[in-house]
Amino acid sequence: MSETPNAIDAITAAHPSPGEQFFPKFEVTPELIQKAQELVALYPEGKEQSAVLPIIHHVQEEFGYICADAIPWIAEMCKSTPIHVAGIVTFYPGIHRKCPGKFHFRVCRTLACALSGGEELMSYICKKIEVNQEEMTDEEPMVVSANGIFSIEAVECLANCGFGPNVMVNDTLYSRVTRKKVDEIVSACKKEVAAAKKNK
């Protein structure tokens, strides 16, 4: 019988993703250290661990997800332990253990959005960005497209219940999303990627 992996094992397990091509590899730079120190300084002496979550969010914003190498560094900056940091990373569904695509779709699956067509919209988006919805599991809630441009996951609530179905793409919230709107969003994303490649 195999043992249940602990939080550290879950974090350090390989989660390769084609989305990694669009994000820098995790690296401890002077700028990253300075930002972490600024976040730690917001809390009183002896409470440095309170900065763990803010630093996690910053690292994810910079690098797309929390990789295994980031765990001990975050712990050191906050005078914490790797297992404490790993526990936080594995607890919150909004923290990614796998790199998302350049454009990450969050589709609300709560009752209000489901009643307004959220489930059907999820299936349509998956087909549009060419991912297999059946690959979404509790262990791997995010699915990334083969080209790394898109990723998608279902989320519990986007706090806009009266205007569903709701979809968030990166940091932009879209309300009352239709198939036509999905087509427009996906087309704009592809054009942005194509333009970036052309300008390289």
C-alpha positions as CSV (number, residue, x, y, z in Angstrom):
1,M,0.0,0.0,0.0
2,S,1.4,3.4,-1.0
3,E,1.6,6.1,1.6
4,T,-0.4,9.3,1.2
5,P,1.9,12.1,0.0
6,N,2.4,14.9,2.4
7,A,2.2,18.6,1.4
8,I,5.8,18.8,0.5
9,D,5.6,15.8,-1.7
10,A,2.5,17.3,-3.4
11,I,4.4,20.5,-4.1
12,T,7.6,19.0,-5.3
13,A,5.9,16.5,-7.6
14,A,6.4,17.5,-11.3
15,H,3.5,19.4,-12.8
16,P,4.9,20.2,-16.3
17,S,2.8,22.7,-18.3
18,P,3.1,24.1,-21.8
19,G,2.2,27.4,-20.2
20,E,5.7,27.8,-18.7
21,Q,6.9,29.2,-22.0
22,F,5.0,32.4,-21.3
23,F,6.4,33.0,-17.8
24,P,9.9,33.5,-16.4
25,K,11.5,30.7,-14.5
26,F,11.5,31.2,-10.8
27,E,14.6,33.1,-9.7
28,V,15.5,34.9,-6.6
29,T,16.5,38.4,-7.7
30,P,17.3,41.5,-5.7
31,E,13.9,42.9,-6.8
32,L,12.1,39.8,-5.5
33,I,14.0,39.9,-2.2
34,Q,13.2,43.6,-1.8
35,K,9.5,43.0,-2.4
36,A,9.4,40.2,0.0
37,Q,11.1,42.3,2.7
38,E,8.6,45.1,2.1
39,L,5.7,42.6,2.7
40,V,7.3,41.1,5.8
41,A,7.9,44.7,7.2
42,L,4.1,45.2,7.2
43,Y,3.8,42.9,10.2
44,P,5.2,43.3,13.7
45,E,8.3,41.5,14.9
46,G,7.6,37.9,15.7
47,K,4.7,37.8,13.2
48,E,6.7,37.4,10.0
49,Q,4.8,34.3,9.1
50,S,1.8,36.5,8.4
51,A,3.5,37.6,5.2
52,V,3.6,34.1,3.8
53,L,0.3,34.4,1.8
54,P,1.1,37.9,0.4
55,I,4.5,36.7,-0.8
56,I,2.9,33.6,-2.3
57,H,0.5,35.8,-4.2
58,H,3.4,38.0,-5.4
59,V,5.5,35.0,-6.6
60,Q,2.5,33.6,-8.4
61,E,1.9,36.9,-10.1
62,E,5.5,37.1,-11.3
63,F,6.1,33.5,-12.2
64,G,2.6,32.1,-12.9
65,Y,2.6,29.5,-10.2
66,I,4.4,28.3,-7.0
67,C,7.1,25.9,-8.0
68,A,9.0,23.6,-5.6
69,D,12.1,25.9,-5.5
70,A,9.9,28.8,-4.3
71,I,8.7,27.0,-1.1
72,P,11.9,27.0,1.0
73,W,12.7,30.6,-0.1
74,I,9.3,31.9,0.9
75,A,9.7,30.1,4.2
76,E,13.1,31.6,4.8
77,M,11.9,35.1,4.1
78,C,9.0,34.7,6.6
79,K,11.0,32.9,9.3
80,S,8.6,30.0,8.7
81,T,9.1,26.4,7.6
82,P,8.7,24.8,4.2
83,I,5.9,22.5,5.5
84,H,4.0,25.6,6.7
85,V,4.3,27.3,3.3
86,A,3.4,24.1,1.5
87,G,0.3,23.7,3.6
88,I,-0.9,27.1,2.6
89,V,-0.1,26.5,-1.1
90,T,-2.1,23.2,-1.1
91,F,-5.0,24.6,1.0
92,Y,-6.1,27.5,-1.2
93,P,-7.5,26.6,-4.6
94,G,-6.5,30.0,-6.1
95,I,-2.8,29.1,-5.7
96,H,-1.5,27.3,-8.6
97,R,0.9,24.4,-8.3
98,K,1.1,24.1,-12.1
99,C,1.8,26.9,-14.5
100,P,-1.3,28.2,-16.2
101,G,-1.6,29.3,-19.8
102,K,-0.9,32.9,-20.8
103,F,-4.6,33.5,-20.6
104,H,-6.3,31.7,-17.7
105,F,-10.0,31.2,-17.7
106,R,-11.9,30.9,-14.4
107,V,-15.5,29.9,-14.9
108,C,-17.9,30.2,-12.0
109,R,-19.7,27.0,-11.2
110,T,-21.9,28.1,-8.3
111,L,-25.7,27.8,-8.4
112,A,-26.5,31.3,-9.8
113,C,-24.1,30.9,-12.7
114,A,-25.1,27.3,-13.3
115,L,-28.7,28.3,-13.6
116,S,-27.8,31.0,-16.1
117,G,-25.9,28.6,-18.4
118,G,-22.5,28.3,-16.7
119,E,-22.1,24.6,-17.2
120,E,-22.8,24.7,-20.9
121,L,-20.5,27.7,-21.2
122,M,-17.7,25.8,-19.5
123,S,-18.0,23.0,-22.1
124,Y,-18.1,25.5,-25.0
125,I,-14.9,27.3,-23.7
126,C,-13.1,24.0,-23.3
127,K,-13.8,23.2,-27.0
128,K,-12.9,26.6,-28.1
129,I,-9.5,26.6,-26.5
130,E,-9.0,23.0,-27.3
131,V,-8.7,21.3,-23.9
132,N,-10.3,18.2,-22.6
133,Q,-12.8,19.0,-19.9
134,E,-12.6,15.5,-18.6
135,E,-9.0,16.1,-17.5
136,M,-10.2,18.4,-14.8
137,T,-10.0,16.5,-11.5
138,D,-9.7,17.4,-7.8
139,E,-6.0,16.7,-8.0
140,E,-5.6,18.7,-11.3
141,P,-8.4,21.3,-11.4
142,M,-6.6,23.2,-14.1
143,V,-6.3,22.1,-17.7
144,V,-3.8,23.8,-20.0
145,S,-4.0,23.8,-23.8
146,A,-1.3,22.0,-25.8
147,N,0.1,25.3,-27.1
148,G,0.2,26.8,-23.6
149,I,-1.8,29.9,-24.6
150,F,-4.9,29.0,-22.6
151,S,-5.9,27.3,-19.4
152,I,-9.2,26.8,-17.6
153,E,-10.6,25.9,-14.2
154,A,-13.9,26.0,-12.5
155,V,-14.2,28.2,-9.4
156,E,-16.7,28.5,-6.7
157,C,-17.7,32.1,-6.9
158,L,-16.6,35.3,-8.7
159,A,-18.8,37.5,-6.4
160,N,-21.0,38.7,-9.2
161,C,-23.9,36.4,-8.8
162,G,-26.7,38.6,-10.3
163,F,-24.9,38.8,-13.6
164,G,-24.0,35.3,-14.6
165,P,-22.6,33.4,-16.1
166,N,-19.4,34.9,-15.0
167,V,-15.9,34.3,-16.4
168,M,-12.6,35.8,-15.3
169,V,-9.7,35.8,-17.8
170,N,-6.5,36.6,-16.0
171,D,-7.6,39.7,-13.9
172,T,-10.6,40.8,-16.1
173,L,-14.1,39.8,-15.1
174,Y,-16.7,39.3,-17.8
175,S,-20.4,39.1,-16.9
176,R,-23.4,37.5,-18.7
177,V,-20.9,35.8,-21.0
178,T,-22.3,34.3,-24.2
179,R,-20.7,32.0,-26.8
180,K,-20.2,35.1,-29.0
181,K,-18.3,36.8,-26.2
182,V,-16.1,33.8,-25.7
183,D,-15.3,33.8,-29.4
184,E,-14.3,37.4,-29.2
185,I,-12.1,36.9,-26.1
186,V,-10.3,33.8,-27.6
187,S,-9.8,35.6,-30.9
188,A,-8.3,38.7,-29.1
189,C,-6.0,36.5,-27.1
190,K,-4.7,34.6,-30.2
191,K,-4.1,37.9,-31.9
192,E,-2.1,39.2,-29.0
193,V,0.1,36.1,-29.0
194,A,0.6,36.3,-32.8
195,A,1.5,40.0,-32.5
196,A,4.0,39.3,-29.8
197,K,5.7,36.6,-31.8
198,K,5.8,38.8,-34.9
199,N,7.5,41.6,-32.9
200,K,10.3,39.3,-31.5
